[in-house]
Amino acid sequence: MKKNIQHLLDFFLKNGAVSRQEISDKSDLVISPATLKRYLSELQNDGLIQSEGKGKATVYKTTPLLELTYPLDLNSYFLLEQDERKIRNQFDLEIFSKLEGLPIFSRDEERKLKGIHDKFLLRINDFRQEEYQIEMERLAIDLSWKSSQIEGNTYSLLETEVLLKEKKTAKGKTKDEATMLLNHKEAIDFVVANSDYASQLSVKIIEELHSILTKDLGINKNIRRRKVGITGTNYNPLDNEFQIREALENTCQLVNQRSGIYEKSFLALILISYIQPFLDGNKRTARILSNAILIAHGFCPLSFRTVDPLEYKKAMLVFYEKTNLHPMKGLFIDQAEFAVNTYF
């Protein structure tokens, strides 16, 4: 993004509705009126700002698309500690209306994702069934390991492979750690065996996957009825069971209405984590559900193998606090590309 346009977007986010004259007077942009007019036109065409009024009375302000997709640098954002950050500390009840009809990925991101999927289709076209199954098994082990690691599991990838293939637990590890990994593998195997399972998302599917992932871990499998806190943020998810169920239903409706498969998968990934419908196991459920959607539509699932757990958590915290998709989108696209290049 051009430096001047980035500066202009920063100005809009800080100042709200402003006129062209106010931009010229207060933004520190050293550009001609004609150039400013062109930039404003470009941003309107991209759906990032909107105008109200006519002539000199015209003011420009941000759109939900800008607020959701504004490029945000994680390192800069987390220079401030938890209590210093200015955030939206309550669940955004308008998130579904904001997302409805909005393009999740930019045109460039869409082109990149299409190229990733086209490469996947081309590569598996030459795979024999047993070769495909071997690669899916390898991906499933990597996904079980990384998804568990993000949640604090200390098994190494090699220890995970031995556990999942030979059912041998690692020395010095807890029973719950082994159970978490085994549950992940069971959930992935179930989704692969029932490949159309998540072709149409429902609350029942979300609850079923959560139940598999939390089996024998002492975690309540029902939609929670009390408040839950999230380490590292002052964001507070919904704490009313009926509102939580409604949010899940809205998520299913939003996902099912989308035609883009990567969009469906990405929305499930972020919204289940954002809603936090269960007392525990929410992000695990979101990752497996996201992959179940990809598998149901013949797309390559994501193992998240090269994701740094801290970076993953930071990207999610940004969405919790700002409903900003940008960091998580970058992570998602990188992992989609990694999966196709690594396993197929």
VMD Tcl script that draws the C-alpha trace (Angstrom):
set ca {
  {0.00 0.00 0.00}
  {1.26 3.48 -0.89}
  {2.65 5.38 2.08}
  {0.37 8.38 1.50}
  {-2.75 6.22 1.28}
  {-1.70 4.39 4.44}
  {-1.31 7.75 6.16}
  {-4.74 8.80 4.89}
  {-6.37 5.64 6.24}
  {-4.68 6.19 9.61}
  {-6.12 9.69 9.64}
  {-9.65 8.45 8.94}
  {-9.50 5.84 11.69}
  {-8.35 8.43 14.22}
  {-10.64 11.30 13.21}
  {-13.89 9.84 11.94}
  {-15.92 11.85 9.41}
  {-13.83 14.64 7.83}
  {-13.99 16.96 4.84}
  {-11.31 17.32 2.17}
  {-10.33 20.66 3.66}
  {-9.90 19.11 7.11}
  {-7.73 16.39 5.60}
  {-5.54 19.01 3.91}
  {-5.28 21.10 7.08}
  {-4.76 18.38 9.69}
  {-3.36 15.23 8.11}
  {0.21 16.40 7.35}
  {-0.13 14.93 3.87}
  {1.99 16.88 1.40}
  {-0.03 16.28 -1.77}
  {-1.97 18.42 -4.23}
  {-5.78 18.77 -4.02}
  {-6.04 16.81 -7.28}
  {-4.00 13.94 -5.86}
  {-6.06 13.91 -2.67}
  {-9.24 13.79 -4.73}
  {-7.85 10.83 -6.69}
  {-6.86 8.98 -3.51}
  {-10.31 9.51 -2.03}
  {-11.90 8.21 -5.21}
  {-9.70 5.10 -5.15}
  {-10.55 4.39 -1.52}
  {-14.26 4.79 -2.25}
  {-14.01 2.41 -5.21}
  {-12.29 -0.12 -2.95}
  {-15.10 0.21 -0.42}
  {-12.81 1.46 2.36}
  {-14.41 4.89 2.82}
  {-17.78 6.43 2.00}
  {-18.93 10.00 1.45}
  {-21.93 11.96 2.67}
  {-23.21 15.33 1.46}
  {-22.39 17.31 -1.67}
  {-19.87 19.90 -2.77}
  {-17.91 21.57 0.00}
  {-20.21 19.94 2.56}
  {-19.00 16.48 1.57}
  {-17.45 14.47 4.39}
  {-15.66 11.13 4.20}
  {-15.67 8.38 6.78}
  {-14.61 4.78 7.20}
  {-16.68 1.75 6.20}
  {-16.94 -1.57 8.09}
  {-14.68 -3.08 5.43}
  {-11.82 -0.75 6.40}
  {-12.30 -1.39 10.10}
  {-12.26 -5.15 9.49}
  {-9.35 -5.34 7.06}
  {-7.12 -2.36 7.91}
  {-3.43 -3.41 7.81}
  {-2.40 -3.65 11.45}
  {1.13 -4.48 12.59}
  {1.17 -6.98 15.46}
  {4.51 -5.84 16.85}
  {3.42 -2.22 17.09}
  {0.00 -3.12 18.49}
  {1.38 -5.22 21.33}
  {3.92 -2.64 22.43}
  {1.10 -1.55 24.71}
  {0.21 -3.80 27.62}
  {-3.22 -5.35 28.07}
  {-4.64 -2.55 30.24}
  {-3.16 0.21 28.05}
  {-4.74 -0.82 24.75}
  {-7.92 0.94 23.63}
  {-10.19 -1.91 22.66}
  {-13.76 -3.01 22.11}
  {-14.08 -4.96 25.35}
  {-17.51 -6.45 24.65}
  {-18.69 -8.81 21.91}
  {-19.66 -6.78 18.85}
  {-23.34 -7.62 18.36}
  {-23.18 -6.04 14.89}
  {-20.31 -8.23 13.67}
  {-22.58 -10.43 11.55}
  {-24.27 -7.52 9.79}
  {-20.83 -5.95 9.21}
  {-19.51 -9.13 7.64}
  {-22.58 -9.90 5.57}
  {-21.84 -9.26 1.92}
  {-18.38 -7.85 2.59}
  {-15.47 -9.38 0.68}
  {-13.26 -11.07 3.27}
  {-10.24 -11.24 0.98}
  {-8.96 -8.49 -1.29}
  {-8.75 -9.05 -5.05}
  {-5.03 -9.81 -4.75}
  {-5.66 -12.23 -1.88}
  {-8.42 -13.93 -3.86}
  {-6.08 -14.39 -6.82}
  {-3.41 -15.87 -4.57}
  {-5.85 -18.27 -2.93}
  {-7.22 -19.33 -6.31}
  {-3.67 -20.08 -7.45}
  {-3.08 -22.14 -4.30}
  {-6.23 -24.21 -4.89}
  {-5.49 -24.65 -8.59}
  {-2.03 -25.97 -7.68}
  {-3.61 -28.41 -5.22}
  {-6.04 -29.74 -7.85}
  {-3.25 -30.11 -10.38}
  {-1.01 -32.00 -7.97}
  {-3.58 -34.44 -6.58}
  {-4.69 -35.25 -10.12}
  {-1.54 -37.40 -10.43}
  {-1.85 -38.98 -6.97}
  {-2.91 -42.58 -6.51}
  {-5.44 -43.07 -3.70}
  {-2.88 -44.62 -1.34}
  {-0.45 -41.74 -1.95}
  {-3.18 -39.21 -1.19}
  {-4.07 -41.06 2.03}
  {-0.43 -41.08 3.15}
  {-0.15 -37.31 2.72}
  {-3.46 -36.69 4.48}
  {-2.25 -38.85 7.36}
  {0.96 -36.82 7.58}
  {-1.02 -33.57 7.52}
  {-3.38 -34.91 10.22}
  {-0.46 -35.69 12.54}
  {1.04 -32.24 11.99}
  {-2.33 -30.57 12.59}
  {-2.97 -32.58 15.76}
  {0.45 -31.57 17.07}
  {0.32 -27.88 16.18}
  {-3.29 -27.32 17.24}
  {-2.46 -28.90 20.59}
  {0.80 -26.94 20.90}
  {-1.10 -23.68 20.43}
  {-3.12 -24.72 23.49}
  {0.01 -25.33 25.58}
  {0.60 -29.04 24.90}
  {4.30 -29.88 25.33}
  {4.55 -32.99 23.13}
  {7.10 -32.64 20.34}
  {6.15 -33.46 16.76}
  {8.13 -36.71 16.91}
  {6.52 -37.69 20.22}
  {3.12 -36.89 18.72}
  {3.81 -39.14 15.73}
  {4.77 -42.04 18.00}
  {1.68 -41.51 20.16}
  {-0.75 -41.33 17.24}
  {0.77 -44.19 15.25}
  {1.86 -46.55 18.03}
  {-0.23 -45.33 20.98}
  {2.94 -44.88 23.05}
  {2.89 -41.96 25.47}
  {5.97 -39.81 26.01}
  {7.82 -39.81 29.31}
  {7.24 -36.83 31.57}
  {4.01 -35.79 29.84}
  {0.56 -35.71 31.39}
  {-2.33 -37.99 30.51}
  {-4.39 -34.97 29.42}
  {-1.73 -33.96 26.89}
  {-1.88 -37.40 25.27}
  {-5.69 -37.34 25.36}
  {-5.79 -33.94 23.68}
  {-3.63 -35.20 20.82}
  {-5.57 -38.44 20.41}
  {-8.83 -36.49 20.37}
  {-7.50 -34.23 17.63}
  {-6.58 -37.23 15.49}
  {-9.99 -38.81 16.10}
  {-11.75 -35.59 15.07}
  {-9.67 -35.23 11.90}
  {-10.13 -38.90 10.97}
  {-13.88 -38.51 11.47}
  {-14.01 -35.46 9.19}
  {-11.91 -37.15 6.49}
  {-14.02 -40.32 6.63}
  {-17.21 -38.25 6.36}
  {-15.92 -35.82 3.76}
  {-19.20 -33.96 3.21}
  {-19.79 -33.58 6.95}
  {-19.38 -29.79 7.05}
  {-20.73 -28.95 3.58}
  {-23.58 -27.13 5.38}
  {-22.62 -25.77 8.77}
  {-24.92 -26.19 11.78}
  {-24.74 -25.69 15.53}
  {-25.04 -29.47 15.91}
  {-21.85 -29.97 13.87}
  {-19.97 -27.43 16.01}
  {-21.13 -29.17 19.19}
  {-20.24 -32.63 17.84}
  {-16.69 -31.64 16.92}
  {-16.21 -29.95 20.27}
  {-17.43 -33.12 21.98}
  {-14.85 -35.28 20.15}
  {-12.02 -32.82 20.84}
  {-12.75 -32.57 24.58}
  {-13.57 -36.23 25.31}
  {-12.14 -37.48 28.63}
  {-10.66 -34.07 29.45}
  {-13.20 -33.09 32.10}
  {-14.53 -30.24 29.97}
  {-18.24 -29.42 29.96}
  {-19.57 -30.18 26.50}
  {-22.58 -27.88 26.63}
  {-22.80 -24.27 25.51}
  {-21.60 -22.32 28.51}
  {-23.96 -20.52 30.86}
  {-21.48 -18.29 32.64}
  {-18.80 -15.74 31.95}
  {-15.40 -16.83 30.68}
  {-12.19 -14.81 30.66}
  {-9.38 -14.90 28.07}
  {-5.76 -14.60 29.13}
  {-3.97 -11.57 27.69}
  {-6.99 -9.42 26.87}
  {-9.77 -7.41 28.49}
  {-12.21 -8.56 25.82}
  {-15.29 -10.20 27.35}
  {-17.22 -12.72 25.21}
  {-20.96 -13.11 25.51}
  {-22.05 -14.64 28.82}
  {-25.69 -15.42 28.07}
  {-26.43 -18.95 26.83}
  {-29.23 -17.82 24.54}
  {-27.14 -15.04 22.99}
  {-24.27 -17.48 22.50}
  {-26.54 -19.96 20.69}
  {-27.93 -17.15 18.56}
  {-24.39 -16.05 17.67}
  {-23.58 -19.63 16.64}
  {-26.70 -19.77 14.49}
  {-25.75 -16.45 12.89}
  {-22.27 -17.81 12.22}
  {-23.70 -20.88 10.50}
  {-26.01 -18.74 8.39}
  {-23.19 -16.37 7.42}
  {-20.85 -19.22 6.49}
  {-23.50 -21.12 4.54}
  {-24.43 -18.02 2.52}
  {-20.87 -17.52 1.29}
  {-19.89 -18.99 -2.06}
  {-16.11 -18.76 -1.54}
  {-14.80 -21.87 0.22}
  {-11.78 -20.15 1.73}
  {-14.12 -17.43 3.01}
  {-16.34 -20.06 4.64}
  {-13.36 -21.73 6.27}
  {-11.83 -18.46 7.48}
  {-15.09 -17.13 8.93}
  {-15.60 -20.34 10.90}
  {-12.03 -20.13 12.19}
  {-12.33 -16.62 13.58}
  {-15.98 -16.48 14.65}
  {-16.05 -19.65 16.75}
  {-12.96 -18.38 18.56}
  {-14.55 -14.94 18.96}
  {-17.83 -16.30 20.36}
  {-16.07 -18.71 22.76}
  {-19.24 -20.84 23.00}
  {-17.76 -23.43 25.38}
  {-15.87 -23.23 28.66}
  {-12.78 -24.67 26.94}
  {-11.70 -26.11 23.59}
  {-13.01 -23.25 21.47}
  {-9.96 -22.55 19.29}
  {-9.35 -26.27 18.83}
  {-12.92 -26.64 17.61}
  {-12.53 -23.63 15.32}
  {-9.40 -25.04 13.64}
  {-10.90 -28.48 13.02}
  {-14.19 -27.00 11.86}
  {-12.36 -24.66 9.48}
  {-10.59 -27.67 7.98}
  {-13.78 -29.73 7.86}
  {-15.25 -27.06 5.59}
  {-12.21 -27.18 3.30}
  {-12.33 -30.97 3.12}
  {-16.08 -30.98 2.44}
  {-15.52 -28.86 -0.68}
  {-12.42 -30.63 -2.00}
  {-9.87 -28.06 -0.79}
  {-6.54 -28.75 0.89}
  {-6.80 -28.55 4.70}
  {-4.35 -26.50 6.78}
  {-1.97 -28.08 9.28}
  {-0.82 -24.72 10.77}
  {2.54 -26.52 11.25}
  {4.79 -23.49 10.85}
  {2.64 -21.10 12.86}
  {4.27 -19.60 15.91}
  {1.75 -20.17 18.77}
  {2.35 -16.66 20.15}
  {1.77 -15.06 16.74}
  {-1.42 -17.08 16.34}
  {-2.68 -15.92 19.73}
  {-1.77 -12.31 18.96}
  {-3.64 -12.44 15.64}
  {-6.73 -13.74 17.43}
  {-6.43 -11.12 20.20}
  {-6.45 -8.39 17.54}
  {-9.75 -9.73 16.26}
  {-11.15 -9.99 19.78}
  {-10.15 -6.41 20.60}
  {-10.56 -4.63 17.25}
  {-12.58 -7.07 15.10}
  {-9.67 -6.64 12.68}
  {-9.12 -9.53 10.29}
  {-5.81 -8.48 8.78}
  {-3.26 -10.40 10.90}
  {-5.32 -13.60 10.89}
  {-5.88 -13.38 7.14}
  {-2.15 -13.25 6.50}
  {-1.59 -16.27 8.72}
  {-4.42 -18.20 7.03}
  {-3.18 -17.53 3.50}
  {0.41 -18.41 4.40}
  {-0.74 -21.72 5.88}
  {-2.93 -22.53 2.88}
  {0.12 -22.10 0.65}
  {2.37 -24.06 3.02}
  {-0.03 -27.02 3.12}
  {-0.28 -27.40 -0.64}
  {3.48 -27.03 -1.13}
  {4.38 -29.38 1.73}
  {1.94 -32.26 1.53}
  {0.93 -32.48 -2.12}
}
mol new
graphics top color blue
foreach p $ca { graphics top sphere $p radius 0.5 }
foreach p [lrange $ca 0 end-1] q [lrange $ca 1 end] { graphics top cylinder $p $q radius 0.2 }
display resetview
